[in-house]
Amino acid sequence: MEDDQALRDRAYRIAEEKTGFYVHLAAFVMVNAGLWLLWYFTGRGFPWPAFITFFWGFGLVMHGVGAFLGGRYTQTLAEKEYRKLKEGRRP
């Protein structure tokens, strides 16, 4: 069982990860809105901002998965490795 300080440290790291995601999301929205407005007001030719929105959006989704689901996966994997080591099996 973790002591109170260890839990606070862990909670702080989780909060930092989630805050980082929200900052990333805000930057994504603002920059992409600006790019789409630039495209719209400069003749609306080939929709080049779609590439930036798509690939950056994929990165944003992966960041969100890591921030909100990554901890549970890491904890499960760590528990599995702990059991292996405790049973004397080498990784």
Backbone hydrogen bonds, N-H to C=O, Kabsch-Sander energy under -0.5 kcal/mol:
donor,donor_aa,acceptor,acceptor_aa,energy
7,L,3,D,-2.1
8,R,4,D,-2.3
9,D,5,Q,-2.6
10,R,6,A,-2.4
11,A,7,L,-2.7
12,Y,8,R,-2.4
13,R,9,D,-2.1
14,I,10,R,-2.2
15,A,11,A,-2.5
16,E,12,Y,-2.5
17,E,13,R,-2.1
18,K,14,I,-2.2
19,T,15,A,-2.6
20,G,16,E,-2.5
21,F,17,E,-1.7
22,Y,18,K,-2.1
23,V,19,T,-2.3
24,H,20,G,-2.2
25,L,21,F,-2.8
26,A,22,Y,-2.2
27,A,23,V,-2.3
28,F,24,H,-2.5
29,V,25,L,-2.5
30,M,26,A,-2.5
31,V,27,A,-2.7
32,N,28,F,-2.3
33,A,29,V,-2.2
34,G,30,M,-2.2
35,L,31,V,-2.4
36,W,32,N,-2.6
37,L,33,A,-2.3
38,L,34,G,-2.5
39,W,35,L,-2.5
40,Y,36,W,-2.4
41,F,37,L,-2.6
42,T,38,L,-0.7
42,T,39,W,-0.7
43,G,40,Y,-0.7
44,R,39,W,-1.9
48,W,46,F,-2.5
50,A,47,P,-1.7
51,F,48,W,-1.3
52,I,48,W,-0.8
53,T,49,P,-2.9
54,F,50,A,-2.6
55,F,51,F,-2.5
56,W,52,I,-2.5
57,G,53,T,-2.0
58,F,54,F,-2.1
59,G,55,F,-1.8
60,L,56,W,-2.5
61,V,57,G,-2.4
62,M,58,F,-2.3
63,H,59,G,-2.2
64,G,60,L,-2.4
65,V,61,V,-2.5
66,G,62,M,-2.3
67,A,63,H,-2.5
68,F,64,G,-2.6
69,L,65,V,-2.5
70,G,65,V,-1.3
73,Y,69,L,-1.6
74,T,70,G,-2.7
75,Q,71,G,-2.6
76,T,72,R,-2.3
77,L,73,Y,-2.7
78,A,74,T,-2.7
79,E,75,Q,-2.2
80,K,76,T,-2.0
81,E,77,L,-2.4
82,Y,78,A,-2.5
83,R,79,E,-2.2
84,K,80,K,-1.9
85,L,81,E,-2.5
86,K,82,Y,-2.6
87,E,83,R,-1.9
88,G,85,L,-1.1
89,R,84,K,-2.2
